[in-house]
C-alpha cells in the first residue's frame, strides 16, 4: 500500500504547459466514452475544471467528500465541465471503486461528473504534478491556471487550489475572474484608484487595495474588499444594485461618483464602475502597527511591525522607532536598524509613497529568568508626524504577560483586560487579535479564519492590522470575514513548534452611540485545510458610559504609557523634548481623581501604590495648557 502522504512526489516535467495554450489530450472515461479537451469542450466555448487525483491519497477522499464538485456540476454544468481524473498510472481502476489494494473509498458511486482513469499517465507525463489533489481551470481559449507550481510557473495562481473552493460559487467566481465565464448571470465589476489627474475617469492610474465596498442589491446588502489591483467583482441577478466605497478613515480623500447605481434588466448584462480617490488636501499620513501572538518564556517569539503612508503625498525621511521591554532578547531582525540604544531600535525607511507599506519582524526570545505573569510591552512610533491632524496611528503599543503555556487557538482584544470580558467606552475602536497553531501531525497547506461580525459593529470601518503570514481577506454576504492564508505551509507543532504559530489583527468601530450596558460578542472559527474548525473563545465587550471617552478630550500631547495593563507603576514617555514639565492626574471611570503630581522630565514613572484594580485615565497638562489623555488598566 502506498503511504498516506499529502505531498506525493516530485519528478521531471517533460512538457511544461504554456500559459497561452495547454496541451490537448484525449482520454476514455470509466463508461467507455471518449473526451477530447479541445474538440469536445474548449472549442465549444466551455470552461473545464480538472481535479487530478490519486485514489490512495486521503486528501482526495476529503476533497470529494466535501461535495463541492457535485454541487458545481449540478449548478453550472451547462457552462463548465468537471473532469475528475485519477492521474497516478500506478493505481488500478478498481481503486476508484474502493475495491483495490490502495483504496477503500468509492470515488464513483453517486457522482454524475465525468470520471477518468488515466492509466497511461498523460496528465503526469505531459503536465507534471507536485501533489494530489491538483486542480486546474482551463479557459476556452486554452489558457490554464493552477496553484501547483510544479506544472508551469506562468500558469501559477495560488487561489486555484482545492482548499480555496468551499462552495460551487467559489469555483464559479474564480472561473469568472480568470476566464470571463458568466454562468447566465450578470457581472458587476469595479475599481478604486488614485485619480491623479482629477478627471474622475480611470485611465491606467494606480489601483487602491483593501477598500471596503458596500453593495446593496435585490437580495440584500453585502460587502467586497478590493484586491491588490484595486478591483472588485461579483456576479449579479436581475434588479438594481447600489454600490458605495468607504473612504479612508483619515478623511484626506474624497471619492468620485460615490455611490453609484446600476439596474440589470437581463441575466446577461454587465457594468464596470470606477471610483477615483481624490485628495482633498496635501498631507502625509505615516502610520505604524505592532503586535505579537504570544510571549512564551524560554521560547522564540515574533513581534511584527507594519508601517504605511496613508497620506495623499509621499512621506520623506520616514523613521520607525521600536522599543522593547527588558526581558525580550532580540535574536534577529528582518531589517537592519540604523541605530540601537538600549532596548530602542531605529530604522531609516526613507521615502514612503502614497499607500506604500512595509514590515519589520523581530525574532525575540523571552528571558528564562523572567517570572511568569510579568508584563512586557513593545511600542512603535513613526516620524515625521502626519502632515495634517487626521493620523490614526503615529505611535502604538501593546502589552501582554509572559506565559509558560497558552491556548494556541484563541481570540482576544487590546488593551487586554484578562479573561474574555472587556469594558469599553461608547464609540471606541476595538482591536481584535486571532491566534492559531497547527497542533496536528502534518503540515497545514492552508489556514482559514472565519469571523462573523456582530450587527453592533460597523463592518464598513474594518481595517487590517498586522499578520504573521501573507493573506487574503474576503467579506462574505452574511457579514462574515474570511481570512485566507493560502499556501501558508504551516508546520505542525511536533516537527517545528516555533514556526507552527500564526496570527492576525484587525480594527473595527462600534455602531455609533450604542446604548449603555450592551454587550458585543465575537467568536471565530479556524480551519486547517479540510479539518473541522477549531472554535475560539467568545470575547465580550460591554459598553460603559461611565468611562470617559478618549474622543471627548482634546489630545494635543501625544505620549506612551507602559506597561498597560500595569501593576505597581507606569512609565510616561512624552517623546517631545519641548514638553518637559507639567502636572499629571490619574482619574477613575467615575471622573474622580485618585492620584496627581508634577513632572519635570519627558520620561517619568508614576507609582501606583494602593490604587485599586480597574480602568483609569492618565491626563497630562503642560505649563502652556496643552493636554493629553490615555487609558490604562491597573491589575
C-alpha positions in Angstrom: 0.0 0.0 0.0 1.3 3.4 -0.8 1.9 5.8 2.1 -0.8 8.3 3.1 1.2 11.4 2.1 -0.3 14.6 1.2 2.7 15.7 -0.9 3.1 12.9 -3.4 6.4 13.2 -5.1 8.4 15.3 -7.5 9.6 14.4 -10.9 11.0 16.0 -14.1 8.4 17.9 -16.1 8.9 16.9 -19.7 6.4 19.1 -21.4 5.5 22.1 -19.3 2.2 23.8 -20.1 2.3 27.1 -21.9 0.5 30.0 -20.3 -1.2 30.6 -23.7 -2.1 27.1 -24.8 -2.4 23.9 -22.7 -1.6 20.7 -24.5 -4.5 18.7 -25.9 -5.4 15.2 -24.7 -8.0 12.5 -25.5 -9.0 10.1 -22.7 -11.7 7.5 -22.2 -13.8 7.6 -19.1 -14.8 4.7 -16.9 -18.0 4.2 -19.0 -16.1 3.9 -22.3 -16.8 7.4 -23.6 -14.1 9.5 -25.3 -13.2 13.0 -24.1 -11.1 15.4 -26.2 -10.1 18.5 -24.2 -10.2 20.9 -27.2 -12.7 19.3 -29.7 -15.3 18.4 -27.1 -15.0 21.3 -24.7 -12.7 24.3 -25.3 -13.6 24.6 -28.9 -17.3 24.6 -27.9 -16.7 27.6 -25.6 -16.7 25.5 -22.4 -14.5 26.2 -19.4 -13.0 23.0 -17.9 -12.3 22.2 -14.2 -9.9 19.3 -13.8 -9.3 17.6 -10.5 -6.2 15.4 -10.8 -6.3 12.7 -8.1 -4.6 9.7 -6.6 -7.2 7.4 -5.1 -4.8 6.2 -2.4 -4.4 9.8 -1.1 -6.8 10.6 1.8 -6.9 14.3 0.9 -8.5 13.4 -2.4 -11.1 11.5 -0.4 -11.7 14.5 1.8 -12.0 16.8 -1.2 -14.6 14.6 -3.0 -16.5 14.0 0.2 -16.9 17.8 0.6 -19.4 17.7 -2.3 -18.1 20.8 -3.9 -17.6 19.1 -7.3 -21.1 17.6 -7.2 -22.6 21.0 -6.4 -20.7 22.7 -9.1 -21.5 20.1 -11.8 -25.2 20.2 -10.9 -25.4 24.1 -10.8 -23.1 25.2 -13.5 -22.7 22.1 -15.8 -24.3 23.9 -18.8 -21.3 26.4 -19.0 -18.4 24.4 -17.5 -17.2 20.8 -17.4 -15.9 18.8 -14.5 -13.3 16.1 -15.2 -12.2 14.0 -12.2 -9.0 12.2 -13.4 -7.2 9.5 -11.4 -3.8 10.7 -12.5 -1.5 8.1 -10.9 -0.9 5.4 -13.6 0.4 3.1 -10.9 -3.1 2.5 -9.4 -5.6 0.1 -10.9 -9.1 1.2 -11.9 -10.6 -0.9 -9.1 -9.2 1.7 -6.6 -11.7 4.2 -8.0 -14.5 1.9 -6.6 -12.7 1.3 -3.3 -12.2 -2.3 -4.1 -8.4 -2.2 -4.8 -5.4 -2.7 -2.6 -4.8 1.0 -2.0 -8.2 2.5 -1.6 -11.4 1.6 0.4 -13.2 4.8 -0.7 -15.7 4.7 -3.5 -15.0 7.7 -5.8 -17.6 6.7 -8.4 -21.0 5.9 -6.9 -23.3 8.9 -6.6 -21.2 11.3 -8.7 -22.5 12.4 -12.1 -19.5 14.3 -13.4 -17.0 12.6 -15.7 -14.6 10.3 -14.1 -11.4 9.1 -15.9 -8.7 6.6 -15.0 -5.5 8.0 -16.6 -3.7 4.7 -16.8 -1.4 6.0 -19.5 -0.1 8.8 -17.3 -1.0 11.5 -19.8 -1.5 14.2 -17.1 1.6 13.2 -15.2 3.8 12.9 -18.2 2.6 16.0 -20.1 1.7 18.3 -17.3 3.7 17.3 -14.2 2.3 17.4 -10.7 3.8 18.2 -7.3 0.9 16.9 -5.1 -2.5 15.4 -5.1 -5.1 16.7 -5.5 -4.0 19.3 -8.0 -6.8 21.2 -9.6 -6.9 23.2 -12.9 -9.1 25.8 -14.5 -8.8 25.7 -18.3 -10.4 28.6 -20.2 -12.0 28.2 -23.6 -9.0 29.9 -25.2 -6.7 27.2 -23.9 -5.2 29.3 -21.1 -4.8 27.2 -17.9 -4.3 28.0 -14.2 -3.3 26.0 -11.2 -1.7 26.5 -7.8 0.7 23.6 -8.4 4.0 25.4 -9.1 5.4 22.2 -10.4 3.3 22.4 -13.5 4.3 25.7 -15.1 5.4 29.0 -13.5 3.4 31.2 -15.8 0.2 29.4 -15.0 0.5 29.6 -11.3 -2.4 31.1 -9.4 -2.4 30.4 -5.6 -6.2 30.6 -5.5 -6.6 27.6 -7.9 -6.1 25.2 -5.1 -8.7 22.6 -3.9 -8.7 24.2 -0.5 -9.8 27.5 -1.9 -13.1 26.1 -3.2 -15.5 25.5 -0.3 -18.6 26.0 -2.4 -19.6 25.7 -6.0 -19.9 29.5 -6.2 -16.2 29.8 -5.2 -15.3 27.9 -8.4 -17.8 29.9 -10.5 -16.4 33.2 -9.2 -12.8 32.1 -9.9 -13.8 31.0 -13.4 -15.4 34.3 -14.0 -12.4 36.2 -12.8 -9.9 34.2 -14.9 -11.9 33.2 -17.9 -14.9 35.5 -18.0 -17.3 32.6 -17.8 -20.7 34.2 -17.0 -22.9 31.3 -16.0 -26.0 33.1 -17.2 -25.6 35.8 -14.6 -24.8 39.5 -15.0 -21.5 40.9 -14.0 -20.9 43.8 -11.6 -17.2 44.9 -11.6 -15.4 47.9 -10.4 -12.1 49.5 -9.4 -10.9 52.0 -6.8 -7.9 54.0 -7.9 -5.9 57.2 -7.2 -7.4 59.8 -9.5 -4.1 61.7 -10.0 -5.4 63.8 -13.0 -8.7 64.6 -11.2 -10.9 63.7 -14.2 -12.9 61.1 -12.3 -12.0 58.6 -15.1 -9.8 55.6 -14.7 -7.1 55.7 -17.3 -4.3 53.4 -16.1 -3.9 55.0 -12.7 -2.8 53.1 -9.6 -5.4 50.9 -8.0 -6.1 51.0 -4.3 -6.3 47.7 -2.5 -8.2 46.8 0.8 -11.0 49.3 0.2 -14.4 48.3 1.6 -17.2 48.2 -1.0 -20.8 48.1 0.2 -23.2 46.6 -2.3 -27.0 46.8 -1.8 -28.9 44.6 -4.2 -32.3 42.9 -4.7 -31.2 40.1 -2.3 -29.9 42.3 0.4 -26.6 44.1 1.3 -23.1 42.5 1.2 -19.5 43.7 1.1 -16.5 43.2 -1.1 -12.9 44.2 -0.5 -10.8 45.4 -3.4 -7.9 43.1 -4.4 -4.2 44.0 -4.9 -5.1 45.8 -8.1 -7.9 47.8 -6.5 -10.6 45.7 -8.3 -13.8 44.1 -7.0 -16.3 41.8 -8.8 -19.4 39.9 -8.2 -22.0 38.0 -10.2 -25.4 39.7 -10.1 -29.1 38.9 -10.5 -31.8 41.0 -12.3 -32.5 44.1 -10.3 -31.0 47.4 -9.0 -27.6 47.5 -7.2 -26.3 50.4 -5.2 -22.5 50.4 -4.7 -20.7 52.6 -2.2 -17.0 52.7 -1.4 -16.0 53.6 2.2 -13.4 56.4 2.1 -10.2 56.0 4.1 -10.7 56.8 7.8 -8.2 59.7 7.9 -10.6 62.0 5.9 -7.9 63.0 3.4 -9.7 61.5 0.4 -12.9 62.2 -1.5 -14.3 59.6 -3.9 -15.7 60.5 -7.3 -19.3 59.4 -8.2 -19.8 57.7 -4.8 -22.2 55.9 -4.5 -23.3 54.6 -7.9 -26.3 52.5 -9.0 -27.0 50.2 -11.9 -30.1 48.2 -12.9 -29.6 44.8 -14.5 -32.6 44.1 -16.8 -31.4 40.7 -18.0 -29.1 37.9 -16.8 -26.6 38.6 -19.5 -25.7 42.2 -18.6 -22.6 43.8 -17.2 -21.3 47.0 -15.8 -17.9 48.4 -14.7 -17.8 51.1 -12.1 -14.8 53.2 -11.3 -14.3 55.1 -8.1 -11.5 57.6 -8.1 -9.9 58.7 -4.9 -9.1 62.4 -5.0 -7.0 64.2 -2.3 -8.9 66.9 -0.5 -5.7 68.3 1.0 -1.9 67.6 0.5 -0.9 65.6 3.6 1.4 62.9 4.6 0.0 60.3 7.0 2.6 57.8 8.2 1.0 55.2 10.4 2.5 52.2 12.3 1.2 49.0 13.9 2.8 46.5 16.2 1.6 43.1 17.6 2.8 39.7 18.8 0.9 36.5 19.1 2.3 35.5 22.5 5.3 35.9 24.8 6.3 32.4 26.0 9.2 32.1 28.4 12.4 30.5 27.0 10.8 30.2 23.5 11.3 32.1 20.3 8.6 34.7 19.7 7.8 37.1 16.9 7.0 40.8 17.1 5.5 42.2 13.9 5.7 45.8 12.9 3.8 47.2 9.9 4.1 50.8 8.6 2.3 52.6 5.8 1.8 56.1 4.3 -2.0 56.7 4.0 -1.5 60.3 3.0 -2.1 62.0 -0.3 1.6 62.8 -1.0 4.8 60.9 -0.4 6.3 60.9 3.1 10.1 61.6 3.1 12.7 60.8 5.6 10.5 58.3 7.4 11.9 56.8 10.6 10.3 53.9 12.6 11.4 53.5 16.2 10.7 50.3 18.1 11.1 49.9 21.9 11.0 46.6 23.7 10.9 45.7 27.3 13.9 44.3 29.1 13.0 40.6 29.1 12.7 40.4 25.3 16.0 39.3 23.9 16.4 40.1 20.2 17.9 37.2 18.1 17.3 38.7 14.7 15.5 41.4 12.8 14.2 41.3 9.2 15.6 44.8 8.5 19.0 46.2 9.7 18.4 49.1 12.2 20.1 52.4 11.6 20.9 52.6 15.3 20.3 50.9 18.6 20.2 52.5 22.1 19.5 50.0 24.9 16.1 48.4 24.0 15.2 51.0 21.4 15.8 50.3 17.7 15.7 53.0 15.0 15.0 52.2 11.3 15.6 54.7 8.4 12.8 53.9 6.0 13.4 56.7 3.6 10.5 57.8 1.3 7.1 56.1 1.5 4.9 56.7 -1.5 1.1 57.1 -1.3 -0.4 53.9 0.2 3.1 52.3 0.3 3.7 49.9 3.2 6.5 47.8 4.7 7.1 45.3 7.5 9.7 44.7 10.2 9.8 41.4 12.1 11.7 40.9 15.4 12.7 37.4 16.3 12.8 37.6 20.1 13.4 35.1 22.9 11.8 35.7 26.3 14.4 35.6 29.0 14.2 32.3 31.0 14.8 34.4 34.2 11.6 36.3 33.8 8.8 35.4 36.2 5.6 34.1 34.7 2.9 36.8 34.7 5.5 39.6 34.2 4.1 42.3 31.9 6.1 43.1 28.8 5.3 45.9 26.4 6.6 46.8 23.0 5.9 50.0 21.2 6.4 51.6 17.8 6.5 55.2 16.6 6.8 56.6 13.1 8.0 60.0 12.2 7.7 62.6 10.8 4.2 63.1 12.2 1.3 63.4 9.9 1.2 66.5 7.7 -2.3 67.1 8.9 -4.2 66.3 12.0 -6.0 63.2 10.9 -3.4 60.4 11.6 -4.8 57.2 13.1 -1.6 55.6 14.5 1.6 57.5 14.6 2.5 55.7 17.8 1.2 52.5 19.2 2.0 50.0 22.0 0.8 46.5 23.0 1.4 44.7 26.3 0.9 41.2 27.5 2.1 38.8 30.2 4.8 36.3 29.9 3.3 32.8 29.9 4.5 29.3 30.2 1.7 27.8 28.2 -1.5 29.1 26.5 -4.4 28.2 24.3 -2.9 28.3 20.8 -6.2 29.0 19.0 -8.0 31.9 20.6 -9.3 35.4 20.2 -8.6 38.4 22.3 -8.7 42.2 22.2 -6.4 45.1 23.2 -5.8 46.6 25.6 -6.0 43.2 27.1 -8.1 43.1 30.2 -7.6 39.4 31.3 -10.2 36.8 30.5 -12.8 37.2 27.8 -14.7 40.2 29.2 -13.8 43.8 28.4 -15.3 47.2 29.4 -15.3 49.7 26.6 -16.4 53.3 26.2 -19.1 54.2 23.6 -17.7 54.8 20.1 -14.3 53.4 21.0 -12.5 51.4 18.3 -11.9 47.7 19.0 -8.7 45.9 18.1 -9.0 42.2 17.8 -6.3 39.5 17.6 -6.9 35.9 16.5 -4.1 33.4 17.1 -3.7 29.9 15.7 -1.3 27.0 15.8 -1.1 23.8 13.8 -1.2 21.2 16.6 -1.8 18.3 14.2 0.8 15.8 12.9 1.3 17.1 9.4 1.9 20.4 7.7 -1.2 22.6 7.0 -1.2 23.9 3.4 -4.0 26.4 4.1 -5.5 28.1 7.1 -8.7 30.0 7.1 -10.1 32.2 9.9 -13.8 32.7 9.6 -15.2 35.5 11.8 -18.8 36.5 11.9 -19.2 40.2 12.7 -21.8 41.4 15.2 -24.5 43.8 13.9 -23.3 46.1 16.7 -20.1 46.7 14.8 -19.8 48.8 11.7 -18.4 46.5 9.1 -17.6 49.3 6.7 -14.9 50.6 9.1 -12.9 47.3 9.1 -9.2 47.7 8.5 -6.4 45.2 8.9 -3.6 45.5 11.4 -0.6 43.1 11.3 -0.5 39.4 10.4 2.2 36.7 10.6 1.8 35.5 7.0 0.6 36.7 3.6 -3.2 36.5 3.5 -6.3 37.5 1.5 -9.4 38.8 3.2 -12.9 38.2 1.8 -16.2 39.6 3.1 -19.0 37.1 2.8 -22.5 38.1 2.1 -23.6 37.3 5.7 -21.3 39.8 7.4 -18.6 37.2 7.8 -14.9 38.0 7.4 -12.8 35.1 5.8 -9.1 35.5 6.2 -7.4 33.1 3.8 -3.8 32.0 4.4 -3.3 30.1 1.1 -0.1 28.2 0.7 0.9 29.0 4.2 2.6 25.6 4.6 2.3 25.9 8.4 4.4 23.1 10.0 2.9 21.0 12.8 4.0 21.8 16.4 5.8 18.4 16.8 8.2 19.0 13.9 8.7 22.7 14.3 7.0 24.3 17.3 8.4 27.8 16.7 7.1 28.0 13.2 3.7 26.3 13.8 2.0 29.6 15.0 0.3 32.4 13.2 -2.0 35.3 14.0 -3.8 38.3 12.6 -5.1 41.6 14.0 -7.8 44.0 12.8 -9.6 47.1 13.9 -13.3 47.9 13.7 -15.6 50.6 15.0 -18.7 50.2 17.1 -22.0 51.3 15.6 -22.5 54.9 16.7 -23.7 55.6 20.2 -24.6 52.1 21.3 -26.7 52.0 24.5 -25.1 51.7 27.9 -24.6 48.2 29.0 -25.0 46.5 25.6 -22.6 43.6 25.0 -20.7 43.0 21.8 -19.8 39.3 21.4 -17.4 37.8 18.9 -16.3 34.2 18.2 -14.1 32.9 15.3 -13.6 29.5 13.6 -10.1 28.4 12.5 -9.9 25.9 9.7 -6.7 23.9 9.0 -7.2 22.5 5.4 -10.4 20.5 5.4 -10.4 19.6 9.0 -13.3 20.6 11.3 -13.0 24.1 12.6 -11.3 25.0 15.9 -13.8 27.4 17.6 -12.2 30.2 19.7 -13.4 31.6 22.9 -16.0 34.3 22.8 -14.9 37.9 23.6 -17.5 40.1 25.2 -17.2 43.9 25.2 -19.6 45.8 27.5 -20.3 49.4 26.6 -20.0 51.6 29.7 -21.0 55.2 29.6 -19.3 55.8 33.0 -15.9 55.6 31.2 -14.7 58.9 29.9 -14.3 58.6 26.2 -10.9 59.4 24.8 -12.7 61.2 21.9 -14.2 63.8 24.3 -10.9 65.2 25.4 -8.5 67.2 23.3 -5.2 65.4 22.8 -2.6 67.9 22.0 0.1 66.0 23.9 0.9 62.6 22.5 2.6 60.1 24.9 3.0 56.4 25.6 2.0 54.6 28.8 3.9 51.3 29.6 3.2 48.7 30.8 -0.5 48.6 30.1 -2.1 46.7 31.9 0.0 47.8 34.9 0.6 46.6 38.4 3.0 48.7 40.5 3.9 51.6 38.3 3.5 53.1 34.8 6.1 54.9 32.8 5.1 58.0 30.8 7.1 58.8 27.7 6.0 62.1 26.0 8.7 61.8 23.4 8.8 65.5 22.8 11.7 67.4 24.4 9.8 70.7 24.2 7.4 69.4 26.8 9.3 68.6 30.0 7.3 69.9 32.9 3.6 70.0 34.0 1.1 68.0 36.0 -0.4 64.6 35.7 -3.6 63.2 37.2 -5.0 59.6 37.5 -8.8 59.5 37.2 -11.2 56.6 37.6 -14.2 55.8 35.4 -16.4 58.0 37.6 -14.3 61.0 37.0 -12.7 61.1 40.4 -9.0 62.0 40.7 -7.3 59.3 42.7 -3.7 60.5 42.3 -1.9 63.5 40.9 1.5 65.1 40.8 4.1 67.1 38.9 6.6 66.0 36.3 9.8 67.7 35.2 11.0 65.3 32.5 9.5 64.0 29.3 10.0 60.4 30.7 8.9 59.7 34.2 7.4 57.0 36.4 4.1 57.1 38.2 3.9 54.8 41.3 0.5 53.1 41.7 0.6 52.3 45.4 -2.7 51.3 46.8 -4.6 52.1 43.6 -7.5 49.6 43.3 -7.8 47.3 40.2 -9.8 48.8 37.4 -9.7 51.1 34.4 -8.2 54.6 34.8 -7.2 57.6 32.7 -3.9 59.4 32.9 -4.1 63.0 31.9 -1.1 65.3 31.3 -1.1 69.1 31.2 2.0 71.1 30.5 2.7 74.6 31.6 1.3 76.1 28.4 -2.1 74.5 28.8 -1.6 71.6 26.3 -3.2 68.3 27.5 -3.5 64.7 26.6 -5.1 61.6 28.0 -4.5 57.8 27.8 -6.5 54.9 29.2 -4.7 52.4 31.4 -5.8 49.2 33.2 -4.5 48.5 36.6 -4.4 44.9 37.9 
